[in-house]
Amino acid sequence: MKLFRDESPSKNQAVERLRLILVHDRAKVSTGLLEQLRGEIINAISKYVEIEEEAIEIELNATESKAELVANIPVVKVRRAIE
């Protein structure tokens, strides 16, 4: 029985937000800035491809010398013309 094992979109969003909070602590970047960056990336990419927004993973990894933005964005299909 899969009553409690299904992954809901709200659970995935909560996990992603928690991940963003942890990353912001490591990279010294505000959570609000990461959320804004995520929204702008989604808006920009959505002009060219249809994406699964619930499955997007965006991370900001930081070391002492640099920061690295890593995005995993599942593409459903490529748009043939800009809408």
C-alpha positions as CSV (number, residue, x, y, z in Angstrom):
1,M,0.0,0.0,0.0
2,K,1.5,3.4,-1.1
3,L,-0.6,5.5,1.2
4,F,2.3,7.2,2.9
5,R,5.1,6.7,0.4
6,D,3.9,8.9,-2.5
7,E,6.0,12.1,-2.9
8,S,3.7,15.1,-3.1
9,P,4.7,18.3,-4.9
10,S,4.3,20.3,-1.7
11,K,6.7,17.9,0.1
12,N,9.2,18.3,-2.8
13,Q,8.9,22.1,-2.6
14,A,9.4,22.0,1.2
15,V,12.6,19.9,0.7
16,E,13.9,22.2,-2.0
17,R,13.3,25.3,0.2
18,L,15.1,23.6,3.1
19,R,18.0,22.8,0.8
20,L,18.1,26.5,-0.3
21,I,18.2,27.6,3.4
22,L,21.1,25.3,4.0
23,V,23.0,26.4,0.9
24,H,22.4,30.0,1.8
25,D,24.1,29.4,5.2
26,R,27.1,27.9,3.5
27,A,27.4,30.4,0.7
28,K,26.5,33.5,2.8
29,V,23.7,34.4,0.3
30,S,20.2,35.3,1.5
31,T,17.4,32.8,1.0
32,G,15.4,35.6,-0.7
33,L,18.1,36.1,-3.3
34,L,18.2,32.4,-4.1
35,E,14.4,32.3,-4.4
36,Q,14.5,35.3,-6.7
37,L,17.3,33.8,-8.8
38,R,15.3,30.5,-9.0
39,G,12.2,32.4,-10.2
40,E,14.2,34.4,-12.8
41,I,15.9,31.3,-14.1
42,I,12.5,29.5,-14.5
43,N,11.0,32.6,-16.3
44,A,14.0,32.8,-18.7
45,I,14.2,29.1,-19.6
46,S,10.4,28.7,-19.9
47,K,10.5,31.0,-22.9
48,Y,12.4,28.4,-24.8
49,V,11.5,25.0,-23.3
50,E,8.6,23.5,-21.3
51,I,10.0,22.4,-17.9
52,E,8.9,20.5,-14.9
53,E,9.0,23.2,-12.3
54,E,8.3,20.8,-9.3
55,A,11.4,18.8,-10.2
56,I,13.9,21.6,-10.5
57,E,16.9,21.5,-8.3
58,I,19.1,24.6,-7.9
59,E,22.1,24.6,-5.7
60,L,24.7,27.2,-4.9
61,N,27.9,25.5,-3.8
62,A,30.6,27.6,-2.2
63,T,34.2,27.1,-1.4
64,E,36.7,29.7,0.0
65,S,37.7,30.8,-3.5
66,K,34.5,30.5,-5.6
67,A,30.8,29.9,-5.8
68,E,29.2,27.5,-8.2
69,L,25.5,27.6,-9.3
70,V,24.3,24.1,-10.3
71,A,20.8,23.6,-11.8
72,N,19.1,20.4,-12.7
73,I,16.1,21.4,-14.8
74,P,14.0,18.6,-16.4
75,V,12.9,19.6,-19.9
76,V,9.6,18.3,-21.1
77,K,9.8,19.7,-24.7
78,V,11.5,22.4,-26.7
79,R,9.3,25.2,-27.9
80,R,9.5,25.8,-31.7
81,A,8.7,29.4,-31.5
82,I,8.9,32.0,-28.7
83,E,5.4,32.4,-27.3
